[in-house]
Amino acid sequence: MKQCILLWLLVVLTVSQAFSQQDHPFFPAKRLITTGIYYYPEHWDPNLWERDIKRISEMGFEFVHLAEFAWSRMEPEEGKFDFVWLDKVMGLCAKYHLKVVMCTPSATPPAWLRYQYPETFQMNSRYIRGEHGTRGLGSVVSPVYHRLVETIVTQMAQRYGNNENVIGWQLDNEPDAKPDFSPASQDAFRQWLKNKYHSIDTLNAVWGTAFWSQWYNSFDQVIIPNVDLVGWWGSNPHAVLDFKRYMADAQAEYLDFQARTLRNNISQQQFVTTNYTAVSPGADPRRTKLLDFATYTAYPNGGTYNIGKQGFRLGNSNVILFAAEYYKSVGGVTGAMEIQPGTVNWGNFTPQPLPGTVRMWLYHIFAAGGKLACSYRFRQINYGAEQYHSGIMETDGVTPSPGGHDYMQFMKEMDILRKEADIKAALPEKLAKRSTAVLWNLENYWSFDQQRQTRQWDTWNYPVKFLQIAKSFGAQADVVPETADLSKYKVVIVPAYELVDSGLIKKWQAYAANGGQLIITCRTATKTRAGNLWEAGWAAPLSGLIGARISSFDMLPDQYYGDIQTKSGHYNWNNWGDLLQPDKNTEALAVYNDQFYKGAAAVVKRRLGKGTVTYIGVDTDDAKLGKDVLRDIYTAAGATTEDYPPGVFVYWRDGFYVAVNYSSDDYNMNTGASAKILIGEKNIKPGGVLVWKE
């Protein structure tokens, strides 16, 4: 009995440590979160700089984000540098007690570079070279471009790398591993393939080039697979998968190259990061080796219909929900380097956010453990491509926008929370029992998106769906790579993990056998790492783990729903259905109740050692079946669960709870009679926030 108690205390302690807010080399825990603002002095009359920077300080911001698009101002001609103007801005920031995040300007090469070195630009899938006038078109594998980038980055690092006012560096801007078909990229891709496969015969075997006479005699014959010209259905899926891997590797190495260049010249007290987009289907942040941590850009409101009648004003709750957990897997911390302050210039339509919505987004970032929150941008530009993208200030440069007022309120409230925070508080026991990990690997996205098999398969949002379910239970949930230590979590969810090997299956098996609750979903383990089907039964490596054989699968047409029956009732399904044949000691939790295979199992569960393995073989739009199955698993494992409605998210950090409401309805939070309300009210309005202590 004593051993059981000691084991439980060890689990609680381990999970508590995993979620507690400890001091970070760049972010003191007592500060909770650091706020910043993008400012582009090169856009404005120098006579206005001091007015603007003084106002930034007065509003409560703590750092200024500078220089990410200013290459042409810092190097107006090749080899000729001008930092006098930036020195002046840096001096003003110091005068008004503002720190600086300095940015490398590689996303916007100057006109002279395009004129003198056109080969440094990417080519699209029509083999048309990119043109000067936008951003992010430099070829990240071009040796010439590397040389030019290294020069400007070195100059900046030598000038500001030991400036005590610079707290860190952002590399490039929104790296996205954009497909590049330029000659430099074709050469780099062939070299990447040589390094991976060593012989052309091995490549032919892995890619299955016997199909449609695609056989190669040498690496020189290989070209980048072009889905746009060949057709998605005709493209070699193994070649496409490798191209995605290559571009992600190239993007990561490009960032690491810049990080190395900086590290040779800057103080160890300055961090190095970059700002991936919240939805990043091309760039894989986990491939970088030299970033101190990764941040993300958050644009929840781009003119989409979300939760309820006011959803289009409140934004897509999935944006911050997923990014805030996913990007922690690089360096252990994250934050939003770029948040929209109001309307944007690129949405399907551009509605005004409901008053208070920007503040809610900021609280969501904070609640999920964010260490910094920085808004794009201070002043709304009067010219250029982003005239209609709002700022913290209106177009007159002196009047705060609604988003500006939201930011000021948030920063004042942070002062309150800094006094109330208990940074050494242990995770409450009820939350420790709900600790959850969602396993996710971008390579699965690449594989699925090439062969979705049904247009109803929502590739990006499928794993997000399970994060939503965990959060609706009030669970602290991480999005983790397959290399993570799973023993820290009571529940591990593996959603549609298509590409596996035997080592990964054994890891999952060990997790469950040692007492974990393992949930696996449809379309897992259907292919090898190379993207080949197994020369065995469907998803054969999974059969022994889940205690069932997957005999086949089905999909239903648009607006058609099949029926599934459980002991407690009936459920609809529509997108994907695996037909399961359970082993003798495996329980069928749900069966198909119609179609020609009526009676086949849809969800199964088995005991494995000290834990359990559950396989959910169906994907449904409403996710009701999956949610009910998961709730039973948490309950059986001794965890209580909440029942928060869609759009209401509750987090715990630093000794208090934080709730945000993306839904279009009021939500009355049950905080308990002894709760101390710090921010907001128990009745949380749409776009509202509540912070309390128990």
C-alpha positions in Angstrom: 0.0 0.0 0.0 2.8 2.4 0.9 4.5 1.6 -2.4 1.3 2.5 -4.3 1.0 5.8 -2.4 4.7 6.7 -3.0 4.3 5.8 -6.7 1.2 8.1 -7.0 3.0 10.9 -5.3 5.9 10.5 -7.7 3.5 10.7 -10.7 1.8 13.8 -9.3 5.2 15.4 -8.6 6.5 14.7 -12.1 3.4 16.0 -13.8 3.3 19.1 -11.5 6.9 19.9 -12.4 6.0 19.4 -16.1 3.3 22.1 -15.9 4.8 24.5 -13.3 6.2 27.8 -14.5 9.9 27.6 -13.6 12.4 30.3 -14.3 13.7 30.3 -17.9 17.1 31.7 -19.0 15.3 34.4 -21.0 12.0 34.8 -19.1 11.9 35.3 -15.3 8.9 33.4 -14.0 7.8 36.3 -11.8 7.2 38.4 -15.0 4.6 35.9 -16.2 4.5 37.2 -19.8 6.4 40.0 -21.6 4.5 42.3 -24.1 5.8 43.9 -27.2 4.9 45.8 -30.4 6.1 45.9 -34.0 7.4 49.3 -35.0 8.8 50.2 -38.4 10.6 53.5 -38.1 11.6 53.3 -41.8 8.0 53.9 -42.6 7.7 57.2 -40.9 9.1 60.7 -40.7 12.1 60.6 -38.3 10.7 63.6 -36.5 7.9 61.3 -35.3 10.0 58.5 -33.9 10.4 59.9 -30.4 6.7 60.7 -30.1 5.9 57.1 -31.2 8.4 55.3 -29.0 7.5 57.5 -26.0 3.8 56.5 -26.5 4.7 52.8 -26.8 6.3 53.1 -23.4 3.4 55.0 -21.9 0.9 52.4 -23.1 2.8 49.7 -21.1 4.7 47.8 -23.7 8.0 46.3 -22.6 9.8 45.7 -25.8 9.9 46.9 -29.5 10.3 44.6 -32.4 12.6 46.2 -35.1 14.2 45.8 -38.5 12.6 42.6 -39.9 11.8 44.2 -43.3 14.5 46.9 -43.4 17.3 45.3 -45.4 17.2 48.1 -48.0 17.6 50.7 -45.3 20.5 48.9 -43.6 22.3 48.0 -46.9 21.1 50.4 -49.5 23.8 49.2 -51.9 25.8 45.9 -51.8 28.5 46.2 -49.2 27.5 49.7 -48.1 25.8 49.8 -44.7 23.8 52.5 -42.9 22.9 51.9 -39.2 22.8 55.5 -38.1 19.0 55.7 -38.3 18.6 52.4 -36.4 21.1 53.5 -33.8 18.9 56.6 -33.2 15.8 54.4 -32.7 17.7 52.1 -30.4 18.7 55.1 -28.4 15.1 56.2 -28.1 14.1 52.8 -26.9 16.7 52.9 -24.2 15.6 56.4 -23.2 12.1 55.2 -22.7 13.0 52.0 -21.0 12.0 49.7 -23.8 13.9 46.5 -24.6 14.3 45.4 -28.3 13.8 42.2 -30.2 16.1 42.7 -33.3 15.2 40.9 -36.5 17.2 39.6 -39.4 15.8 41.1 -42.6 16.2 38.1 -44.9 12.5 37.8 -45.9 12.7 41.1 -47.9 15.8 41.4 -50.0 16.4 44.8 -51.6 15.9 45.7 -55.2 19.7 45.7 -55.9 19.9 42.0 -54.9 17.2 40.9 -57.3 18.8 43.0 -60.1 22.3 41.7 -59.5 21.5 38.1 -58.4 18.2 37.0 -60.0 19.2 33.4 -59.5 18.8 33.8 -55.7 15.0 33.9 -56.1 12.7 30.9 -55.9 10.8 29.4 -58.8 7.2 28.3 -58.6 5.8 25.1 -59.9 5.4 26.7 -63.4 9.1 27.4 -63.3 8.5 31.1 -63.2 11.0 33.0 -61.1 9.8 35.1 -58.2 9.9 38.9 -58.6 10.9 41.8 -56.4 8.1 43.5 -54.5 6.9 41.0 -52.0 8.5 38.9 -49.2 9.7 35.4 -48.6 10.9 34.6 -52.2 14.6 34.1 -51.6 15.8 30.6 -52.2 16.8 29.2 -48.9 19.2 26.8 -50.6 20.9 29.3 -52.9 24.6 29.6 -52.0 24.7 33.1 -53.3 21.7 34.1 -51.2 23.3 32.5 -48.1 26.4 34.6 -48.7 24.4 37.8 -49.0 22.2 37.0 -45.9 25.3 36.1 -43.9 26.8 39.5 -44.7 23.9 41.6 -43.4 23.3 39.3 -40.4 26.9 39.5 -39.4 26.9 43.3 -39.7 23.8 43.5 -37.5 25.1 41.0 -35.0 28.5 42.8 -34.6 26.7 46.1 -34.1 23.9 45.0 -31.7 25.0 41.6 -30.4 26.3 43.0 -27.1 23.8 45.8 -26.7 22.2 45.2 -23.3 18.9 46.6 -24.5 18.5 43.8 -27.1 16.9 40.8 -25.4 16.8 38.6 -28.4 16.7 38.0 -32.2 13.9 36.9 -34.5 15.2 35.1 -37.7 13.5 35.9 -41.0 9.7 36.2 -41.0 7.1 33.4 -40.9 9.3 30.7 -42.4 7.1 28.4 -44.4 9.3 26.0 -46.4 7.6 27.2 -49.6 8.1 24.8 -52.5 11.1 25.9 -54.6 11.6 24.6 -58.1 14.6 26.8 -59.0 17.9 25.2 -60.4 19.5 25.7 -57.0 16.7 23.8 -55.3 16.8 21.0 -57.9 20.5 20.5 -57.2 20.0 20.7 -53.5 17.2 18.1 -53.6 19.3 15.7 -55.6 22.1 16.1 -53.0 19.6 15.5 -50.2 18.5 12.3 -51.9 22.0 11.1 -52.3 22.7 11.7 -48.6 19.6 9.8 -47.7 19.6 6.8 -50.1 23.3 6.6 -51.1 22.4 4.5 -54.2 19.8 5.1 -57.0 18.7 1.5 -56.7 17.6 2.1 -53.1 15.7 5.2 -54.1 14.0 3.3 -56.9 12.9 0.6 -54.5 11.6 3.1 -51.8 9.8 5.3 -54.3 8.3 2.4 -56.3 9.5 3.8 -59.6 8.6 0.5 -61.3 5.1 2.0 -61.4 4.4 3.9 -64.6 8.0 3.5 -65.8 9.4 6.1 -63.5 12.7 4.2 -63.1 15.9 6.4 -62.7 19.4 5.4 -63.9 21.1 8.1 -61.8 20.4 10.9 -59.3 21.0 13.4 -62.1 17.8 12.3 -63.8 15.7 13.0 -60.7 13.7 16.2 -60.7 11.4 17.7 -58.0 8.0 16.1 -58.2 5.6 18.7 -59.6 2.1 18.0 -58.5 0.7 21.1 -60.3 1.9 19.9 -63.7 1.5 16.1 -63.2 -1.7 16.2 -61.1 -2.1 15.2 -57.5 -3.5 11.8 -58.4 -0.6 11.0 -60.7 2.3 12.3 -58.6 4.5 9.7 -56.9 3.4 10.0 -53.3 6.8 8.8 -52.0 8.7 11.4 -54.0 6.2 14.1 -52.9 6.7 13.1 -49.2 10.5 13.3 -49.6 10.2 16.7 -51.3 8.2 17.9 -48.3 10.9 16.5 -46.0 13.7 18.1 -48.1 12.0 21.6 -48.0 11.4 21.4 -44.3 15.1 20.3 -43.7 16.3 23.1 -46.0 14.2 25.7 -44.2 15.4 24.4 -40.8 19.1 24.5 -41.9 18.6 28.0 -43.3 17.4 29.1 -39.9 20.2 27.3 -38.1 22.7 28.9 -40.5 21.4 32.3 -39.5 21.5 31.3 -35.8 25.1 30.2 -36.1 26.0 33.5 -37.7 24.4 35.3 -34.9 25.9 33.1 -32.1 29.4 33.9 -33.4 28.8 37.5 -32.5 26.1 38.0 -29.9 25.8 37.8 -26.1 24.6 34.6 -24.6 21.9 36.6 -22.8 20.2 37.3 -26.2 17.8 34.6 -27.4 17.4 33.4 -30.9 13.9 32.5 -32.2 11.7 32.8 -35.2 7.9 33.3 -35.8 6.3 30.4 -37.5 2.7 30.8 -38.6 0.2 29.2 -36.2 -0.9 26.9 -39.0 2.4 25.8 -40.6 1.9 23.0 -43.1 5.3 23.3 -44.7 7.9 24.3 -42.1 8.6 21.9 -39.3 10.0 23.7 -36.2 11.2 20.5 -34.7 13.8 20.1 -37.4 15.8 23.1 -36.2 18.7 22.5 -33.8 19.9 26.0 -32.8 16.8 28.0 -31.9 16.4 28.7 -28.2 12.7 28.3 -28.6 10.0 28.8 -31.3 7.3 31.4 -31.4 4.2 31.7 -33.6 2.0 34.3 -35.3 -1.7 34.3 -34.4 -4.4 35.6 -36.7 -7.6 34.1 -35.4 -10.0 36.4 -37.1 -9.7 36.3 -40.9 -13.3 36.2 -41.9 -14.4 32.7 -41.1 -17.6 31.5 -39.5 -16.8 30.0 -36.2 -18.8 29.2 -33.0 -22.3 30.7 -33.0 -23.7 33.9 -34.4 -20.8 36.0 -33.1 -18.1 33.6 -34.1 -17.0 35.5 -37.1 -16.1 38.4 -34.7 -14.5 36.3 -32.0 -12.1 34.3 -34.2 -11.1 30.7 -34.7 -10.4 29.3 -31.3 -8.2 26.5 -32.8 -5.5 29.0 -33.9 -4.0 29.7 -30.5 -5.3 26.5 -28.9 -3.1 24.3 -31.1 -0.1 26.6 -31.7 0.3 27.4 -28.0 0.9 23.7 -27.3 2.7 22.6 -30.5 5.5 25.2 -30.4 6.4 24.4 -26.9 8.0 21.3 -28.2 11.0 23.5 -29.4 12.8 24.8 -26.4 10.1 24.1 -23.8 8.5 27.5 -24.0 6.7 29.6 -26.6 4.7 32.7 -27.1 3.0 34.8 -29.9 5.5 37.0 -31.7 2.8 38.4 -33.9 -0.9 38.9 -33.0 -3.4 40.8 -35.1 -4.7 43.9 -33.2 -8.0 44.1 -35.1 -9.0 43.8 -38.8 -6.7 42.4 -41.4 -6.2 43.0 -45.1 -6.3 39.5 -46.4 -9.4 37.8 -45.0 -12.4 36.4 -46.8 -14.0 39.4 -45.3 -12.7 41.7 -42.5 -15.2 42.2 -39.7 -14.5 44.3 -36.6 -13.7 42.0 -33.7 -16.3 42.0 -30.9 -15.1 44.6 -28.2 -12.6 42.9 -25.9 -11.7 40.1 -28.3 -8.1 41.1 -28.8 -7.7 41.1 -25.0 -9.2 37.6 -24.9 -6.7 36.4 -27.5 -3.9 37.8 -25.3 -5.3 36.0 -22.2 -5.5 32.8 -24.2 -1.8 33.0 -25.1 -1.0 33.8 -21.5 -3.2 31.1 -20.1 -1.6 28.4 -22.3 1.8 29.3 -20.8 3.0 31.9 -23.3 6.1 33.8 -22.3 5.7 36.7 -24.7 2.9 38.4 -26.6 3.8 40.9 -29.4 1.3 42.7 -31.7 1.7 43.5 -35.3 1.8 46.5 -35.4 2.0 49.9 -33.6 0.9 52.2 -36.4 -1.5 51.4 -39.3 0.4 52.0 -42.5 -1.0 54.7 -44.8 0.5 53.2 -48.0 1.6 49.8 -49.4 0.0 46.4 -49.6 -1.2 46.4 -46.0 -3.1 49.7 -45.8 -6.2 47.9 -44.5 -4.3 46.0 -41.8 -5.1 47.7 -38.5 -2.6 48.7 -35.9 -2.5 49.5 -32.2 -2.9 53.1 -33.4 -5.3 54.5 -35.9 -4.1 56.1 -39.2 -3.5 59.4 -37.4 -0.7 57.8 -35.4 -2.0 59.2 -32.0 -5.4 57.6 -31.4 -5.4 54.1 -29.9 -7.6 51.6 -31.8 -10.0 49.3 -30.0 -7.2 46.7 -30.1 -4.8 49.2 -28.6 -7.2 49.7 -25.7 -7.5 46.0 -25.3 -3.7 45.7 -25.1 -3.4 48.5 -22.5 -6.1 46.8 -20.3 -4.3 43.5 -20.6 -1.0 45.0 -19.6 -2.5 46.8 -16.6 -4.1 43.5 -15.5 -0.8 41.7 -15.8 0.5 44.0 -13.1 -2.3 42.7 -10.8 -1.6 39.1 -11.7 2.1 39.4 -11.1 1.4 40.4 -7.5 -1.1 37.4 -7.1 0.9 34.7 -8.9 2.3 31.8 -7.0 5.1 30.6 -9.4 6.0 27.7 -7.1 2.5 26.3 -6.9 2.1 22.7 -7.6 -0.4 21.5 -10.2 -3.7 20.7 -8.5 -4.2 16.9 -8.0 -7.4 16.8 -10.1 -5.5 18.3 -13.1 -2.6 16.0 -12.6 -4.9 13.0 -13.0 -6.1 14.4 -16.3 -2.6 15.1 -17.8 -2.8 14.5 -21.5 -0.5 14.3 -24.5 -1.6 14.5 -28.1 1.1 12.9 -30.4 1.6 14.8 -33.6 4.1 14.7 -36.5 4.0 17.0 -39.5 5.1 14.2 -41.8 1.7 12.5 -41.2 0.0 15.7 -42.5 2.2 15.7 -45.6 1.3 12.1 -46.3 -2.4 12.4 -45.7 -2.8 15.6 -47.6 -1.4 13.9 -50.8 -3.9 11.0 -50.5 -6.8 12.1 -48.3 -9.1 9.6 -50.1 -12.1 11.7 -49.2 -12.6 15.5 -49.5 -14.3 15.3 -46.1 -11.0 14.5 -44.4 -9.8 17.6 -42.6 -6.1 16.9 -42.5 -4.8 19.8 -40.3 -7.7 20.0 -37.9 -8.0 16.2 -37.2 -5.5 16.2 -34.4 -6.8 19.5 -33.2 -10.2 17.9 -32.7 -8.7 15.7 -29.9 -7.0 18.6 -28.3 -10.4 20.3 -28.2 -11.9 17.2 -26.5 -9.2 17.1 -23.8 -9.6 20.8 -23.1 -13.4 20.4 -22.8 -12.6 18.0 -20.0 -10.5 20.6 -18.3 -7.3 18.7 -18.9 -3.8 20.2 -19.2 -2.8 19.0 -22.6 0.5 19.1 -24.5 1.1 18.5 -28.2 4.2 16.3 -28.2 6.6 14.6 -30.7 7.0 10.9 -30.8 10.3 11.2 -29.0 8.6 12.7 -25.9 8.7 11.0 -22.5 5.1 9.6 -22.5 5.3 8.4 -18.9 4.6 11.9 -17.7 1.0 11.6 -18.9 -2.0 9.7 -17.7 -3.6 9.8 -21.2 -1.8 9.7 -24.6 -3.9 10.3 -27.7 -2.4 9.2 -31.1 -4.7 10.7 -33.8 -4.3 9.3 -37.4 -0.6 8.6 -37.1 -0.1 7.1 -40.5 3.7 6.7 -40.8 5.2 4.3 -38.2 8.0 1.8 -37.6 8.3 -1.1 -35.2 10.2 1.0 -32.6 7.3 3.5 -32.3 4.8 0.7 -31.9 6.9 -0.8 -29.1 7.1 2.6 -27.4 3.3 2.9 -27.4 3.0 -0.7 -26.1 5.4 0.0 -23.3 3.5 3.1 -22.3 0.2 1.3 -21.9 1.8 -1.8 -20.3 3.3 0.5 -17.6 -0.1 1.9 -16.7 -0.9 4.5 -19.3 -4.3 5.1 -21.1 -3.5 4.9 -24.8 -6.0 6.1 -27.4 -5.3 5.5 -31.1 -7.6 6.5 -33.9 -8.3 5.5 -37.5 -5.7 5.7 -40.2 -2.8 5.0 -37.8 0.1 2.7 -38.9 -1.3 2.2 -42.4 2.2 2.9 -43.9 5.9 2.6 -43.4 8.0 5.6 -42.8 8.7 5.7 -46.6 4.9 5.8 -47.2 4.5 2.3 -48.5 1.7 0.0 -47.5 2.6 -3.0 -45.4 3.0 -6.3 -47.3 0.6 -7.8 -44.8 -2.9 -7.0 -43.4 -4.2 -3.4 -43.3 -2.2 -1.5 -40.6 -0.7 -4.9 -39.7 1.8 -3.6 -37.1 -1.1 -2.2 -35.1 -3.1 -5.4 -34.7 -1.3 -6.9 -31.8 -1.3 -3.6 -29.9 -5.0 -2.8 -30.3 -6.2 -6.4 -30.0 -8.1 -6.3 -33.3 -7.6 -6.8 -37.0 -8.6 -4.0 -39.4 -10.3 -5.9 -42.2 -11.0 -2.9 -44.4 -12.4 0.7 -44.3 -15.3 2.7 -45.6 -16.2 6.3 -46.4 -19.6 7.9 -46.9 -20.6 10.6 -49.3 -21.3 14.2 -48.5 -24.3 14.8 -46.2 -24.8 11.0 -45.6 -24.5 9.6 -42.1 -24.2 6.0 -40.9 -25.3 4.7 -37.5 -23.1 3.4 -34.7 -24.5 1.8 -31.6 -22.9 1.6 -28.1 -24.3 0.4 -24.8 -25.5 3.9 -24.1 -27.0 5.0 -27.4 -26.5 5.8 -31.1 -24.1 8.0 -32.9 -23.7 9.3 -36.4 -20.5 8.8 -38.5 -19.6 10.0 -41.9 -15.9 10.7 -42.9 -14.0 7.5 -42.3 -14.7 4.1 -40.8 -12.3 1.2 -40.1 -14.0 -2.2 -39.9 -12.5 -4.0 -36.9 -12.5 -7.7 -35.9 -11.7 -7.8 -32.2 -9.6 -10.6 -30.6 -11.0 -12.8 -27.9 -10.0 -10.6 -25.0 -10.8 -7.3 -26.7 -14.0 -5.5 -26.0 -16.1 -3.9 -28.8 -17.3 -0.5 -27.4 -19.2 0.4 -30.5 -20.5 -1.4 -33.6 -21.8 -0.3 -37.0 -25.6 -0.5 -36.9 -26.3 -0.3 -40.7 -24.6 -0.8 -44.1 -23.8 -4.2 -45.4 -21.2 -4.8 -42.6 -23.7 -4.2 -39.8 -22.3 -5.6 -36.5 -18.6 -5.0 -37.3 -16.8 -3.2 -34.5 -16.0 0.5 -34.8 -14.3 1.1 -31.4 -12.4 -1.5 -29.4 -10.6 -1.5 -26.0 -8.3 -4.0 -24.3 -6.3 -4.3 -21.2 -2.5 -4.2 -21.7 -0.4 -4.8 -18.6 -1.3 -2.1 -16.1 -3.0 0.1 -18.7 -5.4 0.1 -21.6 -5.4 0.6 -25.3 -8.5 2.0 -27.1 -8.9 2.2 -30.9 -11.4 4.6 -32.3 -12.0 3.5 -35.8 -14.3 6.2 -37.0 -14.1 9.9 -37.8 -17.2 12.0 -37.4 -17.8 15.7 -37.9 -19.5 16.2 -34.5 -16.9 14.1 -32.5 -19.6 13.1 -30.0 -18.6 9.4 -30.1 -14.9 10.1 -29.6 -15.7 12.5 -26.8 -17.9 10.0 -24.9 -15.3 7.2 -25.4 -12.6 9.4 -24.1 -14.6 10.6 -21.1 -15.1 7.0 -20.0 -11.4 6.4 -20.3 -10.6 9.4 -18.0 -13.2 8.3 -15.5 -12.0 4.7 -15.4 -8.5 6.0 -14.8 -9.7 7.9 -11.7 -9.9 11.3 -13.2 -12.9 13.7 -12.9 -13.8 15.7 -16.1 -15.5 19.0 -16.7 -17.9 19.6 -19.6 -17.0 22.9 -21.0 -18.9 23.9 -24.2 -17.1 24.5 -27.5 -15.1 27.7 -27.4 -14.7 27.8 -23.6 -11.2 27.0 -22.5 -9.8 26.8 -19.0 -6.1 26.7 -18.1 -4.1 26.6 -14.9 -0.8 28.4 -14.4 1.1 30.1 -11.6 -1.5 29.3 -9.0 -4.6 30.5 -10.7 -7.2 29.4 -13.3 -7.7 31.4 -16.5 -10.9 31.0 -18.7 -11.6 32.5 -22.1 -14.9 32.4 -24.0 -14.9 32.2 -27.9 -18.5 31.1 -27.9 -21.4 33.4 -28.8 -23.2 32.7 -25.5 -22.6 33.7 -21.9 -21.0 31.0 -19.8 -21.4 30.8 -16.1 -18.3 29.4 -14.6 -18.5 27.2 -11.5 -15.5 28.4 -9.6 -16.5 27.1 -6.1 -17.7 29.1 -3.2 -14.2 29.9 -1.9 -12.8 31.2 -5.2 -11.1 34.6 -5.3 -12.0 36.4 -8.5 -9.0 38.4 -9.8 -10.1 39.4 -13.3 -13.6 39.4 -14.8 -16.8 37.9 -13.5 -18.2 34.3 -13.1 -20.6 35.0 -16.0 -18.2 35.1 -18.9 -19.5 37.1 -21.8 -18.6 36.2 -25.4 -15.0 37.4 -25.9 -14.7 37.6 -22.1 -12.0 36.5 -19.6 -12.1 35.2 -16.0 -9.1 34.7 -13.8 -9.5 33.2 -10.3 -7.8 31.4 -7.4 -9.2 28.4 -5.6 
